[in-house]
Amino acid sequence: MRRDESVQMNMFDKETKCRKPTVNRRGSKYLKLAELLEKLPSNNNWETVRTSDYLSIAEKFSFNFIDLFAGAGGLSLGFTQAGLKKIVDVELLPFACRTLKRNFPNSKHFCGDISDFDPFAYTQGSVVHVVAGGPPCQGFSVAGLRKPEDERNFLFKEFARIIEKVRPWVFVMENVPGIITLAKGYFYREILSKFAHLGYSTSVRILESADFGVPQFRSRAIFIGNRFSKNNYYPKPTRSADQYEPIESAIKDLESLDRDLSINHDWTKHSKQMEERISRVAPGESLYKSFKDAWKRQRKGMPSMTIKENHGGTHIHYKLNRCLSVREMARIQTFPDEFFFEGTTKEGFKQVGNAVPPLLAKEIGLAVVKMLETINHDETSF
């Protein structure tokens, strides 16, 4: 792996690189950080590829994957749509496990603590092509910086444990972009160091979901590694800023629909007084001055703000005086209507809000399929 740790550490230790990124004209808070990562000499083992023709490759080779920290299955759905075959998913939350079992009836499921997960019980010694997942951000708490062996960092270490045990051809790890600069780049360097120790050539890029047709601004840090010293492939954006999908393209037809629990079209119940307060919230503004990431009125004519369950609610509908419903959030995340979320409405908010947009996951999956085909060709041509 081509890495210059001294350059990498110095760049992230500069105070100017650790400030919270500002919003740029395209909506992403992380444009400067993305540009920095692309210029790092230690992060140059990647390339972008057009993904439109790779479904036929996936169908030909039947590549497989394991999904760790699967949540509701956004990444699983996207990878499946890209033609990858799921071996097993791993998830802790019971209501999310029920969602996975309902929507992926032909897959195997492990519902429990990942530290108890034995991948060999499911792979039976066969080749694993991809291990993917997003360790929850709590595993990268600043507390771990003072005590690197603090058990609160076990989530990423469990991800690495699975990589070490099954030795997949490729891994994909997603997280919030802030993981790059958290604690002045400490955890970023720890991640790269760990995967290098395991023999994986690793790179990271920040992908903006709106660049791939998702009607939402949602940036994710995507780590990809392979154990064959190949370049890692990332999807080439399919949309320019003037082609972004606006929020109403996904949810306008639901405006006149009453609550319908059978399709997860349910939202936080508001009193008359609350509805009156919400009615006075202007687009882009929040109901609560102290909340910068929740209870904001959506803007019509542009992609949704990043959606999530936060402070007991979600963002406010661009037209109606209520929060978004679970189904509206799912539409914005690009889940199909037949994908049902088990549990209460609040649990539905949590599942959808924490998910990787399936459309973004599909594009990543197709790029990974191209990587796998290249590896397969090179390794079997001798």
DRENROVO-447793 format. One record per residue (C-alpha): x, y, z; residue number from 0. Coordinates in Angstrom, 3 decimals. Example, Ala and Ser with C-alpha at 12.3 -4.5 7.8 and 13.67 -1.06 7.14 Angstrom:
REM DRENROVO-447793
{r {12.300,-4.500,7.800},0}
{r {13.670,-1.060,7.140},1}
END
This chain:
REM DRENROVO-447793
{r {0.000,0.000,0.000},0}
{r {1.364,3.394,-0.970},1}
{r {1.150,5.446,2.180},2}
{r {3.129,8.253,3.756},3}
{r {1.842,8.358,7.311},4}
{r {3.887,11.445,8.177},5}
{r {2.250,13.454,5.396},6}
{r {-1.143,12.085,6.335},7}
{r {-0.777,12.951,10.025},8}
{r {0.583,16.429,9.417},9}
{r {-2.257,17.380,7.105},10}
{r {-4.920,16.324,9.582},11}
{r {-3.161,17.803,12.604},12}
{r {-3.386,21.286,11.151},13}
{r {-6.118,23.181,12.932},14}
{r {-7.536,24.520,9.676},15}
{r {-8.256,20.977,8.502},16}
{r {-10.179,20.049,11.639},17}
{r {-12.756,22.787,11.641},18}
{r {-16.326,21.851,10.923},19}
{r {-16.830,22.052,7.145},20}
{r {-19.195,24.705,5.831},21}
{r {-22.053,24.156,3.403},22}
{r {-21.101,24.757,-0.220},23}
{r {-23.394,25.699,-3.083},24}
{r {-24.123,22.046,-3.907},25}
{r {-25.416,21.333,-0.423},26}
{r {-22.653,19.080,0.882},27}
{r {-20.887,20.194,4.056},28}
{r {-17.886,18.097,3.150},29}
{r {-16.692,19.342,-0.249},30}
{r {-13.394,20.707,1.091},31}
{r {-12.749,17.512,3.017},32}
{r {-13.503,15.430,-0.076},33}
{r {-11.085,17.529,-2.121},34}
{r {-8.411,17.131,0.564},35}
{r {-8.756,13.352,0.558},36}
{r {-8.430,13.244,-3.224},37}
{r {-5.143,15.185,-3.053},38}
{r {-3.521,13.083,-0.314},39}
{r {-0.593,11.154,-1.808},40}
{r {-1.393,8.412,0.697},41}
{r {-4.920,8.017,-0.692},42}
{r {-4.244,7.660,-4.411},43}
{r {-4.939,3.946,-4.896},44}
{r {-8.438,4.396,-6.294},45}
{r {-10.209,5.296,-9.512},46}
{r {-13.770,6.019,-10.570},47}
{r {-15.696,3.835,-13.003},48}
{r {-18.998,4.074,-14.830},49}
{r {-21.277,1.440,-13.346},50}
{r {-24.095,1.217,-15.890},51}
{r {-22.844,-1.931,-17.641},52}
{r {-21.798,-4.038,-14.657},53}
{r {-25.055,-5.817,-13.815},54}
{r {-24.284,-8.420,-16.478},55}
{r {-20.922,-9.063,-14.801},56}
{r {-22.584,-9.677,-11.436},57}
{r {-25.081,-12.085,-12.970},58}
{r {-22.263,-14.033,-14.636},59}
{r {-20.037,-14.551,-11.596},60}
{r {-22.432,-14.765,-8.585},61}
{r {-20.220,-12.804,-6.233},62}
{r {-21.346,-12.828,-2.580},63}
{r {-21.235,-10.575,0.483},64}
{r {-21.757,-10.411,4.251},65}
{r {-23.491,-7.355,5.714},66}
{r {-22.360,-6.348,9.237},67}
{r {-24.254,-3.781,11.354},68}
{r {-26.967,-4.230,8.741},69}
{r {-29.670,-2.028,10.295},70}
{r {-32.790,-2.103,8.142},71}
{r {-30.828,-3.338,5.127},72}
{r {-30.222,-0.302,2.908},73}
{r {-26.753,-1.488,1.985},74}
{r {-27.993,-5.063,1.582},75}
{r {-30.749,-3.941,-0.754},76}
{r {-28.406,-1.872,-2.911},77}
{r {-25.790,-4.617,-3.137},78}
{r {-28.507,-7.134,-3.997},79}
{r {-29.797,-4.820,-6.732},80}
{r {-26.215,-4.701,-8.041},81}
{r {-26.323,-8.484,-8.456},82}
{r {-24.366,-9.537,-5.364},83}
{r {-25.656,-12.522,-3.372},84}
{r {-26.026,-12.072,0.382},85}
{r {-24.683,-14.861,2.603},86}
{r {-25.795,-13.456,5.963},87}
{r {-26.543,-10.163,7.687},88}
{r {-25.691,-9.268,11.285},89}
{r {-27.796,-6.899,13.398},90}
{r {-28.357,-6.282,17.102},91}
{r {-31.708,-4.442,17.313},92}
{r {-34.675,-6.851,17.394},93}
{r {-37.038,-4.627,15.366},94}
{r {-34.380,-4.157,12.657},95}
{r {-33.826,-7.918,12.635},96}
{r {-37.528,-8.403,11.963},97}
{r {-37.292,-5.926,9.099},98}
{r {-34.367,-7.843,7.595},99}
{r {-36.146,-11.189,7.907},100}
{r {-39.289,-9.809,6.281},101}
{r {-37.568,-8.146,3.331},102}
{r {-34.789,-10.666,2.752},103}
{r {-36.573,-14.007,3.341},104}
{r {-34.042,-15.986,1.320},105}
{r {-30.991,-14.789,3.279},106}
{r {-29.554,-15.997,6.564},107}
{r {-29.716,-13.673,9.565},108}
{r {-27.774,-13.352,12.795},109}
{r {-29.644,-11.264,15.361},110}
{r {-27.435,-10.539,18.345},111}
{r {-24.158,-9.082,19.541},112}
{r {-21.577,-9.107,16.754},113}
{r {-18.940,-10.335,19.210},114}
{r {-20.875,-13.630,19.291},115}
{r {-21.001,-13.917,15.501},116}
{r {-18.985,-16.775,13.984},117}
{r {-18.858,-16.220,10.211},118}
{r {-17.670,-19.782,9.523},119}
{r {-21.023,-21.101,10.740},120}
{r {-22.551,-19.408,7.683},121}
{r {-19.788,-19.459,5.064},122}
{r {-18.887,-23.124,5.667},123}
{r {-15.380,-22.479,4.436},124}
{r {-16.412,-21.037,1.062},125}
{r {-14.834,-17.934,-0.475},126}
{r {-16.281,-14.634,0.723},127}
{r {-15.981,-11.931,-1.899},128}
{r {-17.134,-8.877,0.086},129}
{r {-17.641,-7.935,3.722},130}
{r {-19.521,-4.670,4.101},131}
{r {-21.055,-2.596,6.860},132}
{r {-21.012,0.568,8.906},133}
{r {-19.827,0.267,12.516},134}
{r {-21.915,2.726,14.579},135}
{r {-20.212,6.040,15.244},136}
{r {-20.150,5.418,19.002},137}
{r {-17.221,3.079,18.399},138}
{r {-15.157,6.121,17.484},139}
{r {-15.867,8.197,20.611},140}
{r {-13.176,10.652,21.630},141}
{r {-12.946,8.763,24.922},142}
{r {-11.172,6.040,23.011},143}
{r {-8.399,8.469,22.116},144}
{r {-7.300,8.654,25.731},145}
{r {-7.532,4.878,26.109},146}
{r {-7.106,3.212,22.713},147}
{r {-8.016,-0.155,24.233},148}
{r {-11.267,1.184,25.715},149}
{r {-13.968,-1.397,24.988},150}
{r {-16.195,1.368,23.598},151}
{r {-14.119,1.115,20.445},152}
{r {-14.963,-2.573,20.037},153}
{r {-17.425,-2.021,17.177},154}
{r {-14.795,-1.182,14.568},155}
{r {-12.533,-3.852,16.034},156}
{r {-15.300,-6.419,15.566},157}
{r {-15.594,-5.361,11.923},158}
{r {-11.829,-5.860,11.577},159}
{r {-12.072,-9.227,13.370},160}
{r {-14.480,-10.521,10.746},161}
{r {-12.215,-9.250,7.959},162}
{r {-9.266,-11.064,9.520},163}
{r {-11.205,-14.318,9.923},164}
{r {-12.873,-14.650,6.524},165}
{r {-10.275,-12.788,4.403},166}
{r {-12.742,-11.402,1.841},167}
{r {-11.413,-10.246,-1.496},168}
{r {-12.816,-6.766,-0.821},169}
{r {-14.327,-4.903,2.111},170}
{r {-16.548,-1.817,2.110},171}
{r {-16.980,0.230,5.280},172}
{r {-19.214,3.291,5.427},173}
{r {-19.466,5.952,8.091},174}
{r {-20.096,9.626,8.654},175}
{r {-17.557,11.949,6.981},176}
{r {-16.675,13.377,10.387},177}
{r {-14.789,10.176,11.165},178}
{r {-11.994,11.513,8.935},179}
{r {-11.256,14.554,11.104},180}
{r {-12.479,13.330,14.495},181}
{r {-9.769,13.711,17.146},182}
{r {-7.500,15.359,14.551},183}
{r {-7.530,12.330,12.301},184}
{r {-6.625,9.820,15.025},185}
{r {-9.337,7.295,14.190},186}
{r {-8.829,7.724,10.455},187}
{r {-5.187,6.770,10.873},188}
{r {-6.121,3.898,13.204},189}
{r {-8.511,2.491,10.593},190}
{r {-5.951,2.667,7.789},191}
{r {-3.232,1.216,10.008},192}
{r {-5.398,-1.721,11.074},193}
{r {-6.384,-2.653,7.533},194}
{r {-2.799,-2.257,6.307},195}
{r {-1.732,-4.667,9.046},196}
{r {-4.316,-7.145,7.747},197}
{r {-2.859,-6.829,4.238},198}
{r {-5.512,-4.657,2.611},199}
{r {-4.818,-1.791,0.210},200}
{r {-7.333,0.753,1.509},201}
{r {-8.666,4.071,0.268},202}
{r {-11.443,6.422,1.323},203}
{r {-13.637,8.861,-0.549},204}
{r {-16.612,10.963,0.437},205}
{r {-19.604,10.263,-1.769},206}
{r {-22.586,12.603,-1.956},207}
{r {-25.834,10.672,-2.397},208}
{r {-27.424,13.427,-4.486},209}
{r {-24.704,12.896,-7.107},210}
{r {-26.223,9.471,-7.770},211}
{r {-29.913,10.370,-8.085},212}
{r {-30.911,10.194,-4.413},213}
{r {-33.334,13.097,-3.672},214}
{r {-31.359,13.975,-0.550},215}
{r {-28.084,15.586,0.466},216}
{r {-26.372,12.791,2.380},217}
{r {-22.581,12.487,2.358},218}
{r {-20.878,9.281,3.444},219}
{r {-17.237,8.328,3.974},220}
{r {-16.667,5.115,2.029},221}
{r {-13.612,3.022,2.857},222}
{r {-12.812,0.298,0.321},223}
{r {-9.969,-2.173,0.605},224}
{r {-8.732,-5.219,-1.267},225}
{r {-6.031,-7.789,-0.488},226}
{r {-4.614,-7.995,-4.019},227}
{r {-2.848,-4.589,-4.155},228}
{r {-5.286,-3.386,-6.820},229}
{r {-6.776,0.055,-7.199},230}
{r {-10.134,0.370,-5.455},231}
{r {-13.068,1.305,-7.686},232}
{r {-15.624,3.955,-6.779},233}
{r {-18.724,4.858,-8.796},234}
{r {-18.613,7.871,-11.054},235}
{r {-21.398,10.389,-10.252},236}
{r {-24.436,10.047,-12.481},237}
{r {-25.868,13.530,-11.823},238}
{r {-24.478,17.044,-11.956},239}
{r {-25.703,19.670,-9.502},240}
{r {-28.261,21.018,-11.986},241}
{r {-29.707,17.506,-12.387},242}
{r {-30.358,16.751,-8.729},243}
{r {-33.683,15.162,-7.833},244}
{r {-35.867,17.472,-5.713},245}
{r {-37.623,16.152,-2.627},246}
{r {-41.094,16.490,-4.149},247}
{r {-40.167,14.055,-6.935},248}
{r {-40.155,11.338,-4.278},249}
{r {-43.071,12.202,-1.998},250}
{r {-45.499,14.623,-3.691},251}
{r {-48.078,11.891,-4.370},252}
{r {-48.282,11.144,-0.626},253}
{r {-49.421,14.656,0.332},254}
{r {-53.132,13.804,0.198},255}
{r {-52.816,10.375,1.777},256}
{r {-54.006,9.840,5.353},257}
{r {-52.058,7.793,7.878},258}
{r {-51.682,4.208,6.699},259}
{r {-49.719,1.898,8.984},260}
{r {-49.812,-0.886,6.389},261}
{r {-47.294,1.054,4.283},262}
{r {-45.443,2.824,7.146},263}
{r {-47.130,6.117,6.266},264}
{r {-47.238,7.375,9.848},265}
{r {-45.697,10.365,11.555},266}
{r {-45.299,11.984,14.953},267}
{r {-48.687,13.006,16.347},268}
{r {-48.902,16.775,16.840},269}
{r {-51.293,18.773,18.998},270}
{r {-53.212,21.712,17.484},271}
{r {-50.824,24.062,19.262},272}
{r {-47.815,22.248,17.788},273}
{r {-49.315,22.352,14.299},274}
{r {-49.783,26.096,14.703},275}
{r {-46.149,26.519,15.729},276}
{r {-44.992,24.362,12.820},277}
{r {-47.034,26.463,10.386},278}
{r {-44.846,29.458,11.201},279}
{r {-41.568,27.668,10.398},280}
{r {-40.046,28.963,7.154},281}
{r {-38.203,26.691,4.674},282}
{r {-34.738,25.900,5.964},283}
{r {-35.543,27.084,9.482},284}
{r {-35.975,24.921,12.581},285}
{r {-38.889,24.819,14.993},286}
{r {-36.357,24.915,17.824},287}
{r {-33.565,27.459,17.749},288}
{r {-31.273,25.111,19.668},289}
{r {-31.586,22.293,17.091},290}
{r {-29.507,22.629,13.951},291}
{r {-30.167,19.132,12.629},292}
{r {-33.831,18.425,13.375},293}
{r {-37.335,19.833,13.011},294}
{r {-36.357,21.897,9.966},295}
{r {-38.804,22.808,7.226},296}
{r {-37.758,21.126,3.989},297}
{r {-37.213,23.236,0.880},298}
{r {-39.197,22.448,-2.239},299}
{r {-37.311,22.320,-5.527},300}
{r {-34.105,20.809,-4.168},301}
{r {-32.932,17.552,-2.560},302}
{r {-33.995,16.847,1.000},303}
{r {-31.781,17.723,3.910},304}
{r {-30.101,14.687,5.475},305}
{r {-32.917,12.783,7.149},306}
{r {-32.719,11.031,10.500},307}
{r {-34.708,10.495,13.646},308}
{r {-33.519,13.173,16.016},309}
{r {-34.860,14.847,19.142},310}
{r {-38.120,12.899,18.884},311}
{r {-38.951,13.904,15.321},312}
{r {-37.787,14.261,11.744},313}
{r {-37.645,17.220,9.406},314}
{r {-40.869,19.086,8.630},315}
{r {-42.722,18.538,5.349},316}
{r {-42.060,21.273,2.776},317}
{r {-45.826,21.937,2.430},318}
{r {-47.778,20.219,5.217},319}
{r {-47.588,21.283,8.862},320}
{r {-46.237,18.001,10.190},321}
{r {-43.078,15.942,10.295},322}
{r {-42.275,13.566,7.486},323}
{r {-43.732,10.082,7.729},324}
{r {-41.673,6.893,7.842},325}
{r {-42.723,6.118,4.262},326}
{r {-41.809,9.600,3.060},327}
{r {-38.393,9.222,4.682},328}
{r {-38.041,5.802,3.045},329}
{r {-38.930,7.261,-0.355},330}
{r {-36.310,9.992,0.119},331}
{r {-33.790,7.280,0.992},332}
{r {-34.825,5.403,-2.234},333}
{r {-36.386,2.378,-0.521},334}
{r {-39.172,0.878,-2.679},335}
{r {-42.722,1.007,-1.336},336}
{r {-42.866,-2.764,-0.879},337}
{r {-40.001,-2.583,1.624},338}
{r {-41.737,-2.649,5.032},339}
{r {-40.183,-1.509,8.306},340}
{r {-41.136,-3.495,11.391},341}
{r {-41.635,-1.930,14.827},342}
{r {-43.160,1.291,16.123},343}
{r {-43.206,4.533,14.168},344}
{r {-40.260,5.831,16.193},345}
{r {-38.363,2.602,15.484},346}
{r {-39.228,3.063,11.817},347}
{r {-37.765,6.579,11.894},348}
{r {-34.584,5.199,13.448},349}
{r {-34.201,2.409,10.904},350}
{r {-34.742,4.631,7.887},351}
{r {-32.707,7.512,9.264},352}
{r {-29.669,5.310,9.920},353}
{r {-29.754,3.520,6.571},354}
{r {-27.471,3.801,3.575},355}
{r {-29.604,4.939,0.610},356}
{r {-30.116,1.777,-1.469},357}
{r {-29.506,3.673,-4.713},358}
{r {-26.109,4.870,-3.467},359}
{r {-25.347,1.352,-2.193},360}
{r {-26.252,-0.071,-5.610},361}
{r {-23.787,2.252,-7.348},362}
{r {-21.054,1.314,-4.863},363}
{r {-21.966,-2.348,-5.303},364}
{r {-21.655,-2.151,-9.087},365}
{r {-18.208,-0.561,-8.787},366}
{r {-17.209,-3.348,-6.391},367}
{r {-18.513,-5.929,-8.884},368}
{r {-16.133,-4.467,-11.469},369}
{r {-13.284,-4.772,-8.941},370}
{r {-14.183,-8.385,-8.246},371}
{r {-14.287,-9.196,-11.954},372}
{r {-10.843,-7.629,-12.420},373}
{r {-9.434,-9.559,-9.458},374}
{r {-11.048,-12.789,-10.658},375}
{r {-9.590,-12.331,-14.141},376}
{r {-6.094,-11.488,-12.927},377}
{r {-5.918,-14.209,-10.285},378}
{r {-7.171,-17.001,-12.560},379}
{r {-5.205,-16.047,-15.688},380}
{r {-1.889,-17.471,-14.461},381}
END
